[in-house]
C-alpha cells in the first residue's frame, strides 16, 4: 500500500473510535453532574471530587483491547489486475481497521482527523504558552522562602514535579496571621493530593476533545469540586471556630486575580480563590464539617468502588471474539463426516453486506454472493468462489476467485465466464484452523473495495447432506 492508503486506513480506524470516546465522555460528565447534588448532600465534597475518577477509568476501559479481541492473523490485499495465486504461508500482519479503503486519495474521515489533530496541537500549545507566561511573572523571595507573584494575585501552588508555593507581594498585608495559616494549609492539601497532576491530566483530556463543549464545562466542575474537597479536608483538622475565619479569608480573596487557567493562568496551578460561587462554597464547607469521620471514609470507599466497577463493566461489555474462533481447531476423533465450515463476513467499502456460513467437503467449491437471493442483483455484484483444501499441520488452503458482474450464470468454461462476469482477483492463502484471516480486493474500475473476513474450522456431521452449503448467519 502507498503512504496515502496507509494514512486513509489509519484515519478510518481512528475516527469511529474518537466518536465512541466522545459519547462516553459526554455521557459520564452528564451522569456526574446529575449525581453531584446527592453526593454533596449525602457523602460530602470529598466523595463528589473522588467520583471524577470514574471518568478516566471508563474511557481507559473502553479504549483497552478486549482480551479476546478479534484480529486477523493472515491478511492479503490485492488490486484488480493482481491476478497471481499465492500458495505460500503469509506473514501475520496486524489487523486491518474497519472500513479501510484502498484508495490513494484522502477522504472525509482523513480531513476530519487532520482538523482534530490541528485543534489538539493548538490547545496543547496554548496550555504550554500560558504556563510559560506565568513562570515569567514569578520571582523567588529568599527571605520568606517562597515564590512571589505580582501584588493583587491570589496564593497558588504552581508546578508538577516540584510544586512551588506562590504568594502575592502583598499577601501578608491582605490576610491576618490566622487566615494565612489556613491558606497555607489549603495549599498543603493540594500538594499532598497532587491536585496539579489531576488538573494536568484533565486538561490534556480536554485538548483531545477540544471540539466537545461538555469536556471544558466538566473541567470547570472538576476544579470546583477539587476546591470544595480541599476546603473540607482543611477544616477537618480545625476547630469549628475556624469556619468563620476561613469564610472571611474567602471573602477577601474574591477581589484577587487568580493564577488558574480560568483567568488565563497555568494548568499546573491550584489557586486559593478558584472560580466557584462563594455562597455555595461556604455552605458546603459547613455541611461537610459536620460529617463524622466514618461517614467520610465510607463515602470515599463507595465512590472508588463504583468508579472501578463502572470501568470493569464497560470493559466486560465490549464485543469479544467471534464464536467461530472458539470452535475445535483439530478434527475430532469421532465417527461421522469431517466437513469444513467457513464463517465469512462480506463487506463493501467498510459496510457489512452479508454474514455467511459455508459448509462443504474438502476440495468442493461454493459461491458467495454480495446480494441475497430475494434482493435484486446489481449488474456489478460481487461473487466469490471459495474452495478449501486440508493441509498437514491443522491448516487449510483457501483458493478463491473474485468476480464482478451478472450473477445469473456463474459457471466457468475453462478460464472463460458466462455473461458479463469478469475476474477481479484470484487470491489463495493458507490459514490455521480457527484463526481469522482477511482478504481485501479493490476494483480499479470504480474503486470499490471488497473485504472478506474468513474463519475456517472443522465440523463433525452425521451426514454431508443435512447441512445447507451456504446460509446467512447472525452478524457479530
C-alpha positions in Angstrom: 0.0 0.0 0.0 1.1 3.6 -0.6 1.6 6.1 2.2 -1.7 7.7 1.3 -3.5 4.4 1.6 -1.9 3.8 5.0 -3.0 7.2 6.2 -6.5 6.6 4.9 -6.6 3.3 6.7 -5.3 4.9 10.0 -7.8 7.8 9.8 -10.7 5.4 9.1 -9.7 3.4 12.1 -9.3 6.5 14.4 -12.4 8.5 13.6 -15.1 6.0 14.8 -13.1 5.3 18.0 -12.8 9.0 18.7 -16.6 9.3 18.2 -17.2 6.5 20.7 -14.8 8.2 23.2 -16.7 11.5 22.8 -20.0 9.8 23.5 -18.6 8.1 26.6 -17.0 11.3 27.8 -20.2 13.3 27.4 -22.3 10.7 29.0 -20.1 10.3 32.0 -19.9 14.1 32.6 -23.7 14.4 32.4 -24.1 11.5 34.8 -21.6 13.0 37.3 -23.5 16.3 37.0 -26.8 14.6 37.8 -25.3 12.7 40.8 -23.4 15.7 42.2 -26.2 17.1 44.4 -26.8 13.8 46.0 -23.1 13.1 46.5 -22.6 16.5 48.1 -25.6 16.2 50.4 -25.2 12.6 51.5 -21.5 11.9 51.3 -19.8 15.2 51.2 -17.4 17.2 49.0 -14.6 14.5 49.1 -16.9 11.9 47.5 -18.1 14.4 44.9 -14.5 15.0 43.9 -13.5 11.3 44.0 -16.4 10.5 41.7 -14.5 12.2 38.8 -12.1 9.3 38.9 -14.7 7.2 37.2 -14.4 9.3 34.0 -10.8 8.4 33.0 -11.2 4.8 34.2 -14.3 4.3 32.0 -12.6 5.9 29.0 -9.5 3.8 29.5 -11.6 0.6 29.9 -13.4 1.4 26.7 -10.1 2.0 24.8 -8.3 -1.1 26.0 -8.5 -4.0 23.7 -10.5 -7.0 24.9 -8.6 -10.0 26.0 -10.3 -11.9 23.2 -10.3 -9.1 20.6 -10.8 -10.3 17.1 -7.7 -9.8 15.0 -6.9 -11.3 11.6 -3.7 -13.3 11.7 -3.5 -13.6 7.9 -4.2 -10.6 5.7 -4.0 -10.4 1.9 -4.5 -7.2 0.0 -5.0 -7.3 -3.8 -5.7 -4.9 -6.6 -7.8 -5.6 -9.6 -5.0 -6.6 -12.0 -3.0 -8.6 -9.4 -4.3 -12.0 -10.6 -1.4 -14.1 -9.3 -2.0 -17.0 -7.0 -0.4 -17.1 -3.6 0.4 -20.6 -2.3 2.8 -19.9 0.5 2.1 -19.1 4.1 1.6 -15.4 4.5 3.1 -13.3 7.3 1.0 -12.5 10.3 0.1 -8.8 9.7 -1.7 -6.6 12.1 -5.5 -6.4 11.8 -6.9 -4.0 9.3 -9.1 -1.2 10.5 -12.8 -1.3 9.9 -13.8 0.3 6.6 -10.2 0.6 5.3 -10.3 1.6 1.7 -7.5 1.0 -0.8 -7.8 4.5 -2.3 -4.8 6.8 -2.7 -6.9 9.8 -2.0 -7.8 11.2 1.4 -11.5 11.1 2.1 -13.7 12.9 4.6 -12.5 10.8 7.6 -8.9 11.8 6.9 -9.7 15.6 6.7 -11.8 15.4 9.9 -8.9 13.6 11.7 -6.5 16.2 10.4 -8.7 19.1 11.7 -8.9 17.2 15.1 -5.2 16.8 15.2 -4.5 20.5 14.4 -7.0 21.6 17.1 -5.4 19.3 19.7 -1.9 20.7 18.9 -3.2 24.2 19.1 -4.8 23.6 22.6 -1.6 22.0 23.8 0.4 24.9 22.6 -1.8 27.4 24.4 -1.5 25.5 27.6 2.3 25.5 27.4 2.3 29.2 26.5 0.2 30.2 29.5 2.3 28.2 31.9 5.5 29.8 30.5 3.9 33.3 30.8 3.0 32.6 34.5 6.5 31.4 35.3 7.9 34.7 33.9 5.7 36.6 36.4 7.2 34.8 39.4 10.3 35.6 41.5 11.9 33.8 44.4 11.8 35.5 47.8 14.8 34.2 49.7 13.7 35.9 52.9 10.3 34.3 53.0 11.5 31.1 51.4 8.7 31.1 48.7 7.9 32.4 45.2 6.3 35.7 44.8 3.6 36.7 42.3 2.6 40.3 41.5 0.5 42.1 44.1 -3.2 41.6 43.8 -2.9 38.0 42.8 -4.1 35.1 44.9 -2.0 32.4 46.5 -1.4 29.2 44.5 0.6 26.1 44.2 2.4 26.0 40.8 4.3 23.1 39.2 4.1 19.4 38.9 7.3 17.6 39.9 8.5 20.2 42.3 5.4 22.4 43.1 6.1 26.0 44.1 4.1 27.9 46.7 3.4 31.3 45.2 2.3 34.1 47.4 1.5 37.7 46.3 3.8 40.5 47.2 1.0 41.9 49.4 0.0 38.5 50.9 0.9 39.4 54.5 -0.9 42.7 54.2 -4.2 41.2 52.8 -4.6 38.4 55.3 -4.2 38.1 59.1 -1.8 35.6 60.5 -4.6 33.2 61.3 -6.0 33.5 57.8 -2.5 33.0 56.4 -2.2 29.7 58.3 -5.5 28.4 56.9 -4.5 29.4 53.3 -1.1 27.7 53.6 -2.8 24.6 55.0 -5.2 24.6 52.0 -2.2 24.7 49.6 -0.5 22.0 51.5 -3.5 19.7 50.9 -3.3 20.4 47.2 0.4 19.4 47.3 -0.2 16.2 49.3 -3.0 15.1 47.0 -1.1 16.0 43.8 -4.0 18.0 42.6 -1.8 19.7 39.9 -1.4 16.3 38.3 -5.1 15.8 38.3 -5.6 19.1 36.6 -2.9 18.4 34.0 -4.5 15.1 33.1 -8.0 16.6 32.9 -6.6 19.5 30.7 -4.9 17.0 28.4 -8.2 15.1 28.0 -9.9 18.4 27.1 -7.2 19.1 24.5 -8.0 15.7 22.9 -11.8 16.6 23.0 -11.4 20.3 22.3 -14.5 20.2 20.0 -16.7 19.0 22.8 -18.1 21.9 25.0 -19.1 19.4 27.7 -15.4 18.5 28.2 -14.5 22.1 29.0 -17.5 22.5 31.2 -16.6 19.3 33.0 -13.1 20.6 33.6 -14.5 23.7 35.4 -16.8 21.5 37.5 -13.8 19.3 38.4 -11.8 22.3 39.6 -14.8 23.5 41.6 -15.2 20.1 43.3 -11.4 20.0 43.9 -11.5 23.2 45.8 -14.6 22.1 47.9 -12.8 18.8 48.8 -9.7 20.7 49.7 -11.6 23.1 51.9 -13.3 20.3 53.7 -10.0 18.5 54.3 -8.5 21.6 55.9 -11.5 22.2 58.2 -11.5 18.6 59.3 -8.3 19.4 61.2 -9.5 22.7 62.6 -12.0 23.6 65.4 -15.4 24.8 64.5 -14.5 28.3 65.3 -12.1 28.3 62.3 -15.1 28.2 59.9 -15.9 31.9 60.3 -12.2 32.8 59.8 -12.0 30.6 56.7 -15.1 32.2 55.2 -13.6 35.7 55.9 -10.4 34.7 54.0 -12.5 33.5 51.1 -14.4 36.9 51.0 -11.1 38.8 50.9 -9.7 36.5 48.1 -12.6 37.2 45.8 -11.1 40.5 44.6 -7.7 39.0 43.8 -6.6 37.8 40.4 -6.4 34.1 40.1 -3.4 32.2 38.7 -5.6 29.3 37.4 -6.5 28.8 33.7 -9.9 30.4 34.2 -8.1 33.7 34.5 -5.5 33.0 31.8 -3.1 31.3 34.2 -1.5 27.9 34.2 -2.9 24.4 34.0 -0.3 23.4 36.7 -1.7 25.8 39.3 -4.1 25.2 42.2 -5.3 28.6 43.3 -6.9 29.6 46.6 -9.7 31.6 45.1 -10.9 29.2 42.3 -13.8 30.4 40.2 -16.6 29.0 42.4 -19.8 30.6 43.8 -18.8 31.9 47.2 -22.1 31.1 49.0 -22.1 27.5 47.8 -18.5 27.1 48.8 -19.1 28.4 52.3 -22.3 26.4 52.7 -20.7 23.1 51.6 -17.8 23.7 53.9 -20.2 24.0 56.9 -22.1 20.9 55.9 -19.1 18.7 55.3 -17.5 19.8 58.5 -20.4 18.1 60.4 -19.8 14.7 58.7 -18.3 12.1 61.0 -15.1 10.5 60.1 -16.5 7.0 59.5 -19.0 8.5 57.0 -16.3 10.3 55.1 -14.2 7.2 54.8 -17.2 5.1 53.7 -18.1 7.7 51.1 -14.7 7.7 49.6 -14.6 3.9 49.6 -18.0 3.6 47.9 -17.1 6.2 45.3 -13.9 4.5 44.4 -15.6 1.1 44.3 -18.3 2.4 41.9 -15.6 4.0 39.7 -13.7 0.8 39.4 -16.9 -1.2 38.9 -18.1 1.1 36.1 -14.8 0.8 34.3 -14.8 -3.0 34.7 -18.4 -3.2 33.4 -17.6 -1.1 30.3 -14.6 -3.3 29.5 -16.6 -6.5 30.1 -19.4 -5.4 27.7 -17.0 -4.8 24.8 -17.6 -7.2 21.9 -15.3 -10.2 22.1 -14.0 -12.7 19.7 -16.3 -14.3 17.2 -17.7 -17.6 18.3 -16.2 -19.4 15.3 -12.7 -18.9 16.7 -13.6 -20.8 19.8 -14.5 -24.0 17.9 -12.2 -27.0 17.9 -9.1 -26.3 15.8 -8.5 -30.0 15.1 -10.8 -32.6 13.6 -12.5 -34.5 16.4 -11.7 -38.2 16.6 -15.3 -39.4 16.3 -17.4 -41.3 13.9 -19.0 -39.1 11.3 -18.2 -36.8 8.3 -15.5 -34.2 8.8 -16.8 -31.2 6.9 -15.1 -27.8 6.5 -17.1 -24.8 7.8 -16.2 -21.2 6.9 -17.7 -18.2 8.5 -17.4 -15.3 6.0 -18.2 -11.6 6.5 -18.6 -9.8 3.2 -18.2 -6.0 3.4 -18.1 -3.4 0.7 -16.3 -0.1 1.4 -16.3 -1.0 5.0 -20.0 -1.7 5.3 -21.1 -5.2 6.1 -23.3 -6.7 3.4 -23.7 -10.3 4.4 -22.6 -12.7 7.2 -22.4 -16.2 5.7 -21.6 -19.7 6.8 -20.2 -22.1 4.2 -20.2 -25.8 4.8 -18.6 -28.1 2.3 -16.4 -31.1 1.8 -12.7 -30.9 1.0 -11.9 -29.6 -2.4 -15.5 -28.7 -3.2 -16.2 -25.1 -4.1 -19.1 -22.9 -3.1 -20.4 -19.5 -4.2 -20.7 -16.4 -2.0 -22.9 -13.6 -3.3 -22.8 -10.0 -2.2 -26.6 -9.8 -2.6 -29.3 -12.0 -1.1 -31.4 -14.3 -3.2 -34.6 -12.2 -2.6 -32.8 -9.0 -3.5 -32.5 -7.6 -7.0 -28.9 -8.3 -8.1 -26.8 -5.4 -9.4 -25.0 -5.7 -12.7 -21.8 -5.1 -10.7 -22.5 -7.6 -7.9 -19.6 -9.4 -6.3 -19.2 -13.2 -6.5 -16.6 -15.2 -4.7 -15.9 -18.8 -5.4 -14.1 -20.4 -2.4 -12.5 -23.9 -2.5 -11.0 -25.2 0.8 -8.4 -27.9 0.9 -7.0 -29.5 4.0 -3.2 -29.4 4.6 -0.9 -31.1 7.2 -0.4 -29.2 10.4 -4.0 -28.5 11.1 -4.1 -25.9 8.2 -6.3 -25.1 5.3 -5.6 -23.7 1.9 -8.3 -21.4 0.6 -8.4 -20.9 -3.2 -10.7 -18.0 -4.2 -11.9 -16.5 -7.5 -13.3 -13.0 -7.1 -15.6 -11.8 -9.9 -18.0 -9.0 -10.6 -20.9 -8.8 -12.9 -24.2 -10.6 -13.6 -24.9 -13.4 -11.1 -27.3 -15.3 -13.3 -24.7 -17.7 -14.8 -21.7 -18.2 -12.6 -20.5 -21.3 -14.4 -17.0 -21.4 -15.9 -15.8 -22.9 -19.2 -12.1 -23.2 -18.6 -10.9 -19.7 -17.9 -13.9 -18.1 -19.5 -17.1 -17.0 -17.7 -20.7 -16.6 -18.8 -22.4 -13.3 -19.2 -20.5 -10.2 -18.3 -18.6 -11.7 -15.4 -15.0 -10.6 -15.2 -12.3 -11.9 -12.9 -11.1 -9.2 -10.4 -8.6 -11.4 -8.5 -7.6 -15.0 -7.8 -6.2 -15.0 -4.3 -5.2 -18.1 -2.3 -3.9 -18.3 1.2 -3.0 -20.8 3.9 -4.6 -20.4 7.3 -4.6 -22.3 10.6 -7.8 -23.9 11.7 -9.8 -21.5 13.9 -7.6 -18.5 13.1 -9.3 -15.4 11.5 -8.0 -14.2 8.1 -8.8 -11.2 5.9 -8.7 -10.5 2.2 -9.1 -7.1 0.7 -9.6 -6.6 -3.1 -10.1 -3.2 -4.8 -11.6 -2.9 -8.2 -9.8 -0.4 -10.4 -12.9 0.3 -12.5 -14.9 2.0 -9.8 -12.6 1.9 -6.7 -15.0 -0.2 -4.7 -13.3 -2.3 -2.0 -14.3 -5.8 -1.1 -13.3 -7.1 2.3 -13.7 -10.7 3.2 -13.2 -11.8 6.8 -12.8 -15.6 7.0 -12.6 -18.1 9.8 -12.2 -21.8 8.8 -12.6 -24.7 11.1 -13.7 -28.3 11.3 -17.3 -29.5 11.6 -18.5 -33.0 12.5 -21.8 -34.1 10.9 -23.7 -37.3 10.7 -24.3 -36.8 7.0 -22.8 -34.4 4.5 -26.3 -33.7 3.1 -28.1 -32.4 6.2 -26.2 -29.1 6.2 -27.0 -26.4 3.7 -23.9 -25.3 1.7 -24.3 -21.5 2.2 -26.6 -19.8 4.7 -26.9 -16.4 6.3 -25.8 -16.3 9.9 -26.2 -13.6 12.6 -23.6 -10.9 12.3 -21.4 -10.4 15.4 
